[in-house]
Amino acid sequence: MKNTGDGRRVARVEREVQQTVAQFLISGFKLPLPGLVTVARVQMPADLRTAKVYISLLGNQEDLDEAIELLQARAFEVQSFIGKELKMRYCPKLTFHADSNTEQILKVERILADLEEERKKNK
């Protein structure tokens, strides 16, 4: 059973890993990524040995798929950077995934903006 201390610790490490991965993509990643990549969130289990890194990208689905493939192929570079930057007992093994939450939020915002525009027209 997980106590609240562990939950806070995992959340803190997730934030630190998220910031470190984003920092590496900005300053240390040598290959060009297809578009503007954002590290949306990181999920880690209580043992902190693995990390699912969710990314979003301004662009189309093919670009996002390409970015994920590229990042997964070079995950060892990102892991090495994390190992140097963060003082952790184990460097987490990273897997990269598409973040659907960002796309869903943008879709809802577009729908709401369209509804607002319709409402203004019908006044």
C-alpha positions in Angstrom: 0.0 0.0 0.0 1.3 3.4 -1.0 1.4 6.1 1.6 1.0 9.8 0.8 4.7 10.4 1.2 5.5 8.1 -1.6 2.9 9.7 -3.8 4.4 13.1 -3.3 7.9 11.8 -3.9 6.8 10.1 -7.2 5.1 13.3 -8.3 8.2 15.4 -7.5 10.5 13.0 -9.4 8.0 12.9 -12.4 8.2 16.7 -12.5 12.0 16.7 -12.3 12.3 14.1 -15.1 9.8 16.0 -17.2 11.8 19.2 -16.8 15.1 17.5 -17.4 13.9 15.7 -20.6 12.5 19.1 -21.9 15.8 20.8 -21.1 17.7 18.0 -23.0 15.4 18.3 -26.1 16.0 22.1 -26.1 19.8 22.1 -25.6 21.3 18.7 -26.0 19.4 16.7 -28.7 21.5 16.8 -31.8 19.0 15.5 -34.4 16.2 17.8 -35.7 12.7 16.9 -34.6 9.8 17.4 -37.0 8.1 20.3 -35.3 7.7 21.8 -31.9 7.9 19.0 -29.4 6.5 19.4 -25.9 7.0 17.1 -22.9 3.4 17.0 -21.7 3.8 14.7 -18.7 5.8 11.9 -17.2 4.4 8.8 -15.4 6.5 6.7 -13.1 5.8 3.7 -10.8 6.7 3.9 -7.2 10.0 2.2 -7.7 11.0 5.0 -10.2 12.8 2.6 -12.5 10.8 3.3 -15.6 9.2 6.5 -17.0 6.6 6.9 -19.6 7.3 10.3 -21.3 4.2 11.7 -23.1 5.0 14.2 -25.8 2.8 16.4 -27.9 3.7 18.1 -31.2 2.3 21.0 -33.1 1.8 19.4 -36.5 0.2 16.3 -37.9 0.0 12.7 -36.6 2.8 11.5 -39.0 5.2 14.1 -37.5 4.3 13.0 -34.0 4.9 9.4 -34.9 8.2 10.3 -36.4 9.3 12.3 -33.4 8.3 9.4 -31.0 10.3 6.9 -33.1 13.3 9.2 -33.2 13.2 9.9 -29.4 12.8 6.2 -28.6 15.7 5.3 -30.8 17.9 7.9 -29.0 16.4 7.2 -25.5 19.8 6.2 -24.2 21.1 9.7 -24.8 18.2 11.2 -22.8 18.7 8.6 -20.0 22.4 9.5 -19.9 21.5 13.2 -19.5 19.0 12.4 -16.7 21.6 10.3 -14.9 24.1 13.2 -14.9 21.5 15.9 -14.0 19.5 14.1 -11.3 21.0 12.4 -8.4 18.9 9.2 -8.4 19.7 5.7 -7.3 18.5 4.3 -10.6 18.2 6.1 -13.9 14.7 5.4 -15.2 14.3 3.5 -18.5 12.4 5.8 -20.8 9.6 5.0 -23.2 8.1 7.8 -25.3 4.3 8.0 -26.1 2.0 10.3 -27.8 0.0 12.6 -25.5 -3.6 12.6 -26.6 -4.7 14.9 -23.8 -3.2 18.0 -25.5 -4.9 17.3 -28.8 -8.3 16.7 -27.0 -7.9 20.0 -25.1 -7.2 21.9 -28.3 -10.2 20.2 -30.0 -12.6 21.2 -27.1 -11.2 24.8 -27.2 -11.9 24.9 -31.0 -15.5 23.7 -30.4 -16.1 26.2 -27.6 -14.7 29.0 -29.8 -17.0 27.9 -32.7 -20.0 27.8 -30.3 -19.2 31.3 -29.0 -18.9 32.6 -32.5 -22.3 31.1 -33.4 -23.9 32.5 -30.3 -22.6 36.0 -31.2 -24.0 35.7 -34.8 -27.4 34.6 -33.5 -27.8 37.7 -31.2 
